[in-house]
Amino acid sequence: MAKPAAESGEERLIARYFRPLALHPAALGLIDDAAVLTPPDGCDLVLTVDAIVGGVHFFADDPPGAIARKALRVNLSDLAAKGAKPSGFLLALALPDGVAASWLKAFAKGLGADAEAYGCPLLGGDTVKTPGPIMVSITALGSLPQGSMVKRTGAKPGDRVVVTGSIGDAALGLKLRRAGKAAGRWKLDAKMRDYLADRYLLPQPRNAMAEPLRKYASAAMDVSDGLAGDLDKLCRASGVSAEIDVAHIPLSQAARTALMAEPALIETIVTGGDDYEIVCAIPASNVAAFRMASAVAGVAVTEIGRISEREGGVRFVGADGRLLSLKNRSYSHF
Amino acid sequence: MAKPAAESGEERLIARYFRPLALHPAALGLIDDAAVLTPPDGCDLVLTVDAIVGGVHFFADDPPGAIARKALRVNLSDLAAKGAKPSGFLLALALPDGVAASWLKAFAKGLGADAEAYGCPLLGGDTVKTPGPIMVSITALGSLPQGSMVKRTGAKPGDRVVVTGSIGDAALGLKLRRAGKAAGRWKLDAKMRDYLADRYLLPQPRNAMAEPLRKYASAAMDVSDGLAGDLDKLCRASGVSAEIDVAHIPLSQAARTALMAEPALIETIVTGGDDYEIVCAIPASNVAAFRMASAVAGVAVTEIGRISEREGGVRFVGADGRLLSLKNRSYSHF
C-alpha cells in the first residue's frame, strides 16, 4: 500500500519559511490556491504592485532581510501616499538555483518583521525558479473610506508643495555604495556614510502620514524615481506646473555636508530615486493643520514651493534666482 | 524658461502599450501610484498571484501574445477553482534589454484580448528592467458572495472526485515541444500534435465552472502541477485520502493515441503539470446536479474516483486492480 504522499520541495519551502508569516485568516495558512479577504464595509481597496530585481534595485549581496523589507516597503510607500491603511500583501518570489536556506530564513525573517511592524500581513504568494537574478514582486492592498483616496490629479494652482523627511539621501547612498571613495571627497564622517547607505538600503515609508494626507492634501505621490521627475508626473496628471525653491528642499546633515563639498550633487539629490518620501499638494488654507497633523504623526514636513497654472513644467529655482538645469529628471528603466 | 518636462521612457512604454488596456475606472488610466477598487457589497475578494519565467514556464520564442495570455490564464484558473468571478489584475513585468517594440505590442494585444474575453481588466502594474529572462507576475482578484469560496479543505469521505476537461495534454505537448520526434513514435497525426502543443501553450481556464463549483463542490483546486500531486495536496488539506480509477481519467484523443503507443506515458499524464483543469470533491448527492450545471456551462466533467478516510494518500488504481507506482507525483520548482 502506498505511503502518504510526501510534500514537494516547493511545499516544504513555503511551509518552512513563509507559512509562519501567514497569520492572517485571509491567508488560509497558504495551503489554498488563493487568499480570501472580506473587505471592510464602506471602504475602497487601494492596490499597488512593485517589483525589485537583483542587480537593478538592490545588490545581490545586500542582507536578505533588507531585500525583503525593501520589497515590502516600496509598496507600503505607495499605500501611504494614497492615504490607505495596509491590509496585506501577496508575494511572487523568483529564486535562482542554489539560494541557501540561510538566505531564505533571513529573507522571511525580515519580511515577517515588517509585515508585523506595518500591520500588513502576508496573504498569499508564488515561489518560482529563475535562471536570472532574484526578483521580488509584491502586490499590496490597503483600505480607506470610500472615495477618499489621495490621487495625483487633484493639485490646484496656489496649493503649496510639501515633502516629508529629507530628499536625496538614498541617491547619495547608492553613489557611495558604487564608489565608496567619494565619502572622503564629500567630507562625510563614518556616521554620515552609514546614514546615507542605510537610506538606500532600507526605505522608511511614511505610513503614519496616511490620515493627514487624506484629510488635507489635494494630491500626493511617493517619491521613488526622484523628486524632479515625480513632481513632473504629479503636475502633468493634475494639469498644472510648480515652482520649487531649491534652498527649501529638506536635506539631511549628511546630504548637506556632501553638497557643500560638491555643489554639482544637487542634480543627484533632486533627480536621484529611492527617496520613498511623499510629495504632496496642500491647499494654502490647510497647511497649518497639515503641519500639526504631521507633527502628531511624528513626520517632519517641509514646504518647498507652490503649484501654479502657467505652463513650463516644474521649475527648480536656486537661491540666486536662476533655474536649475537638470539633465535627467527621473530614474527610468526604459 | 523650461519646457514642459518630457515623459520618461518608462512612462511612454506604459502609455503606449498598457494604458489602452486600462479601461476600468479602478485603473485610473495607470497614471497614479495605485488602483482603487470599490468592492461589491456582501462579497469576499479572492486574491491569487502566479508568476511565469522565460525558460522555466514558457519558451523565449513563444508568441508574445500567448505568453501574456498564459500569465493571465494561470491566475484565472485559480479564481475559477475557488468559485470566484474575475474582478481585475495587476501586472509586474520584468524585461531584459532589447525587447522589441513588436514584442511588446503583441504581448499587450494578447493580454488585452484575454482581459476582455474573461472580464478581468488590467488595474495596475509595474514594469522593470532585468538582466535575466522575461518574467510576468500577475496578481488577480475575484469576487464571490461572502463565505462562499470553495476551499481545498472541505473534501469528505464518500465525496466523488471529479475533473474537468482532459488530463495530461499539456505535459505531452511540452514533451513534444522538447523532442518533436516523439510524435512519430506516439503515432500522432498533425492535428493531434498541434492540439497537444496548443494545450501547453495556452491554458483554457474553466471560469464557466465558478458557479457550479460554489453550488455543489465541497473542495476544489486547479490542476497546475499534475493531477497526482495536486490531488495529494487537496487530500492533505482536507485530512482525507482518495482512490482514483486510472481508466476513468479523461483523455483527449491525442493523449489516448500516444498512451496506446507508449503505455509508460501514463506517468507523464498523471503527474505532468500545466493542465489547468479543475479537480474537485462533490458530495454523492450533488453529483447529478453538478453534472447538469457543468453541461449548461459547456464544460465536460468526469468522475474519476472517490474520497475515503483511510490513510495512504491518493491511490491510482489501474484497470488490472494494481496500484500505479509514480516516481514524481508533482511538478515542483524546488
Interface residues (C-beta under 8 A of the other chain):
Chain A: M1 A2 K3 P4 A5 E7 S8 G9 E10 E11 R12 L13 A26 L28 I31 D32 D33 A34 A35 V36 L37 T38 P39 C43 D44 L45 V46 L47 T48 V49 D50 A51 I52 V53 G55 V56 H57 D78 L79 A81 K82 A84 L90 L91 A92 A94 L95 L123 G124 G125 D126 T127 V128 K129 T130 P131 G132 P133 M135 S137 T139 L141 G142 Q146 M149 K151 R152 T153 M221 D222 D225 A228 G229 D232 K233 R236 A237 S241 E311 G312 G313 V314 R315 L323 R329 S330 Y331 S332 H333 F334
Chain B: M1 A2 K3 P4 A5 E7 S8 G9 E10 E11 R12 L13 A26 L28 I31 D32 D33 A34 A35 V36 L37 T38 P39 C43 D44 L45 V46 L47 T48 V49 D50 A51 I52 V53 G55 V56 H57 D78 L79 A81 K82 A84 L90 L91 A92 A94 L95 L123 G124 G125 D126 T127 V128 K129 T130 P131 G132 P133 M135 S137 T139 L141 G142 Q146 M149 K151 R152 T153 M221 D222 D225 A228 G229 D232 K233 R236 A237 S241 E311 G312 G313 V314 R315 L323 R329 S330 Y331 S332 H333 F334
